[in-house]
Amino acid sequence: MNPSARQHCLAALLWLCATGAFAQESLRIAQTSGMGYPLLTVEGGKVSGGFLHDLTERLAAELGTRAVQQLYPRRRIEPAVLGGQADLVCYSSPIWTQAPAAQWTQAVLPQIERVVGPAERPVPGHLPEDLDGQRVAVLLGYNFPSLQPLMEAGRIKRINDTQSDNLFRLVSRGMADVLIVSEAEIEGYFQRHPKERKRFVVSAKPYSVVDTHCLVSPKSRWAVPAVDKALQSLLASGEIARLAQRYGMSMR
């Protein structure tokens, strides 16, 4: 290639970068800073690790592109996807949203909730009747349909808090008998407070299991069938299960 042609190619490449033409080919991932480890690690205002980071990086690779991790406040993440500012968000569920024009992929990973109690007591049960007569610490705004009749009858006392760390403190201080949160929140707490792991026991069976999916923007160039194909490849190879295990979560 002669110098003139080389300069022309370089100029074209710089133009593509400057106009964002390359960025349109990337997979824009919507993440929320409200997620904590092990789902997401945020450092200096940027996504640096966690299950959802690794999952979406591998998803982008399967699609033959690169992932661009974009942070949004929790309440802005869904509008960003539906409005086309991001291509997709994962670890969501149709039963958690009333989003119009929603396009969902196949199930990717279950969100599993477990009952946690103090280590000096027997391992807590996972059924509503196991919690009859107990004080149950849960996150404010979360629904527990199978427990609701017992709560309304006054047979289970619901204790609300806005932070999962505080639920553990309520149990450790004897202000609640058990707590119910997701595996991700349980593992996140023990990672932040490793000495606390021996102070609690976790139910062997889940209290609840909800399949999570990826919500794909109706304005994205990445169609749901293509994303599904990439996800199926990651599931079939065992890659998603290996990632879940690495971060202290399970597939069932």
N, C-alpha and C positions, 0 to 999 in steps of 0.2 A: 504494500500500500504506500503510495507516494505521500509526501508531507501534506499536500493540499487536501487530499482525501481523508487523511487521518485527522486533520484539524476540523474538517466538515463533520465527521462522525462524532468527534468529541463535543462539538458545538451542539449537535442534535441530542446527544446524551444529556448534556447540561440543561437543555431546554425541557426535556422530558422530566427531569428531576424538579426543575423550578416550577413547572406547571402542575405538578402533582400527578402526572399520568401514571407513574409507578405506584403511587399510594392507592390508586383506584383498584389495583390488582391485589392488594393485600387483604387479609381477613381482619376486619376491625372488630375487636372483642370488647364488649362492654363489661367492665368489672366495677364493683362498688367498694369504696374504702370502708364501708360498714362491715364487710366480711373480715374475719380474723383468721389466724392460723388454726388449723391446717389448710383451710380452703384457699387462703390468700395471704401473701406477705407483701406489705407495702413499705418501702423505704424511700425517704426523700421525695414523697409524692409520686413514686413510680412503682409499678408492680414488679417485684423481683423474684417471687417464688410462690410456692403453695400448690395444692392439688389443681385448682382451676387454671393457674398459670401453665402448669405442665401439660394438662389435658388439652388446652386450646392451642398451645404451641405445637403439639403433636397432631392435632386436628388440621391446623393450617398446613403442616408438612404433607399430610395425606392428600390435601387438596392441591398440592403443588405450588403453594405460595408461602408467605410469611405472615405471622400474626402481629398485629399492632394492638397492644394492650392500652385501653382507654379507661380512665377512672371517672366515675360519676357518683354523686350522692345517691343514696339508696332510692329516694323518690324520683330521681331523674333517669334512672337506668332503663326502665321500660319505655318511657317516652323517647329516649335517645334511639332505641332499637326500632320502635315502630315508625319514628320519624325519619329514619335513614341515616342518622349520624353514626350509627354502628351497625355492623352486619348481624351480630347475634349476641345473646347472653346465655350462658349455660347454668345448670343447677337451679332451674326454675320449674314450675309446674302449672298446668292449666287450672288446677283447683285452687291455686293461690292468687289468681288474677282474673279480672273481667276484661282483659285487653281485647279491643275489637281488632279485626283483621289479623289475628294472631296465627302464626304459622309455626307448628311444633314439629320437632324431629322425633324419632323413636326414643324410647326410654334409654337413658345413659347410665345413671347411677341412682340408687335409692337413697333418700334421706331416712336414716334410721334413728328413731328416738328410743332411749333406754331410761329405765328408772335407776337412780343412784341413791344409796343410803350410806350411813356411817359404818365403818368397818367392824365396830364392836357388836353390831346386830346382824341377824341372818341376812343373806342375800335377798334383796327385795323382789317381790313378784311383779309381773308385768300386766296382770289382769285387773280390771276395775275392782273386783271383790277383794283382791289382795291389798288394795289401798283404802278399803272401808275403815273409817274412823281415824284416818291419818291426816296430817297437815302436809300438803303437797306444794312445793315451791316450783313455780313455772314462770316463763317469760310473759310479760304483759302483752296482751293482744293475740296470743296464740290460742287456738281452739283445741279442746280435748273432748270430742263428741261422746266417747264411751264413758267418760267420767262425769259429764254434765248432769245426768239425773241424780247421781250421788251428791254432787256439789249443791244442786238446787234443794235437795232434801236435807242438807246440813250434815250429811254423813262423811263428807270429805271437805276439809277447809282448804280453799285455794289461797295461796300466798303469792302475790305478783311482785315481780321486779323487772327492771328494764335491762339488766346485765346478767349474763350467765355466771360471772364470777361471784356475784352477790348471792345467787342461789346456793352455791357451795358453802358460802359463809353462813347462810341461814341454817343449813343442816349441821354444819360443824359446831355451831353455837347452840344447838338444841332448840332453835326457833321454828324449825320445820323438821318433819320426820324423813321425808324423801324429796328428791327433785326429779323433774323430767326435762331432758334436753336432748339434742341430737348428738350422735357419735362425734361429729366434728367439733361441737362445742365442748364435749367431755375431754376429747384428746387435746384440744387447744388449752383448756384450763390446766391439765396435767403437764403440758409442755411449759407453760408459764410458771407453774408452781410444782416442780417435780417431787418435792418432799410430801406433797399432799396426796399423791397417788395411793400411798399405803393407808391413808385415813378413810378411804371410801371403798365401797363395793358396788359393782355395776351389774344389773340384771342380765342374766345369760340370754334371755329371749327378749326381742324388741317389744316395746310398748306399741309402736306404730311404724309402718313402712310406707313411704310415699315415693313413687318413682319420679325422678326429676329428668327434665329434657332440656334441649336448647331451643330458645325462642329465636326464630330467624326473621329478620326484617323483611316486610313485603317489598321494600325498595332495594334490597340487596341484590347484587349480581350473582350471589351464590344461592342457587335454588335448593330447596329442602331435599329433593332426591340426591343431589350431589353431596350434601352434608351428611345425609343418612348413610350413604355408601361409605364415606370416610369413617364415620363413627362405627359402622358395622365391622369394618376392617380392624379398627382398634379393639373392639370387643372380642372379635374372633381370635385375634392374636394373643389375647390375655393382657394387653398393655394397660387397659383401664383398670382391671383387677389388680395388677401389680402396682399401679399408682395409688389406688385406694389403700392397699395394704401398707405401702410406704408411709402414708400419712395417717395411719391408725384408724382407717375406716374399712367397712366391709361391703360386699355386694349384696348380702342378704343376712 
